[in-house]
């Protein structure tokens, strides 16, 4: 819960996939993320829970639980919240132009998940 509103801009990055605006409010990190149609983001997992709140667009969402070894794939359309548990690799592929807010409470820490990261890289080369 946010007790005090003090949104701090951190930085902006852009590449072929779109733009990410990094912000935080106290210990809560909020990233406004764009994915252009046909591109993917993710391909990693975190040691903490994160949420991806779709504002616009539709994604194919894939996840692989690195503990249970279970994998799933679903289509999600805005407005929709995707909650990603710790140690669950995730991949979001834009079926049309997408905008979402990623929220997490820890300093960013990610471990690459090669199977999904290869998809991210392949889409960058294809588009």
N, C-alpha and C positions, 0 to 999 in steps of 0.2 A: 504494500500500500504506500502511495506517495503522500507523505504528510505535508511536505513543503514543495512548492513548484519552483524550480530553479533550473530550467532547461539550459544546458550548455552545449554549444556547437563545438564539435571536435575537428572534423575535416570532411571533405568531399572527394570521392574518387570516381572516375568514369573510365569505361572501356567499351569494347564492342557490344557487350551484354547490356549496358545501361549504366546508371549512376547509383551510387550509395552515398547518402548523407548520414554521417555518424554523429550522434548526440548522446548526452547522458543527463540524468536528473539524479543527483546524489550518487548512489551506488547502482542505479538502474540504467542500463544502456538501451538506447532506442535507435535503431538504424532504419531509415527510410530507404527501401531497396526497389530499384526498377530492374525488371528483366524484359528485354525486348523479345518479341515473338521468335520462337525457334531456338533460343538460347537456354542454358541451364545455369543454375547457381547451386552451391553446396558441394557435395562430394567429400564430406568430412563428418566428424562427430565431436561432441563436446562432453566434458565431465559434469555438465550442469544442464538443467532444463531450460529450453528456450521456446518462445512462441513466435509464430509467423502469422500475422494478422493480415489476410488478403483484403485489400481495399478495392482493387480493380483487377479484372481479368480472370483467367482460368489457367490452372497448372496441372501437370501430371506430377504427382508427389510420390516419390519412392523412398522407402526407408528399410534399413537392415539393422536389426538389433544385434549388436556384436556380442551380447551375452547369451541370448537364447538362440541366436542364428536364424531367427524368423525374418522373412522379408515380405513386404506388401507394397502394392502400387494402387493408387486411387486418383481419381480426377476430382479436383476441388475448385469451386468457383466462388468469387467474392460475392457477398461478404462471408468470410469463413476464417476460423482460427485453427491453425495446425500447431498442436503442442508436441514438441519433440523431447522425449525423455533423455536423460543422460546416457551416453555411450550408444546412441542410436544414430547411425549414419543416415544422412538425408540428402535428397536431391530434388530440386524443383525445376521443372522444365516448362517454359512459357508456351502455352497453346495459342495465346494471343498476347498483346502487350499487358504486362502485369506490374502492379505496384503493391508492396506490402510493408508492414512495419515489423521488424524483428525486435523482440524484447527479451532481455536476460539480465540477471542480477549479479553476475560475476565478471571479473575482467576477462576479456576474450581469450579463449584457449581452444584450439581445434587440432584434431589429428586427422590427417588425410586418410580417406578410405579409397584405395586405388580403383576399385571396380566402378565407383560412381565418379571419381575425379576424371577418369578416362573419358566419360561421357561429356563432362563439362569441356574438356580440352578439344574433343572431337567436334563439338558443336561450334566452338570458336573458329576452328579451321574450316568448317563447312560453310559458315555464313559470312 
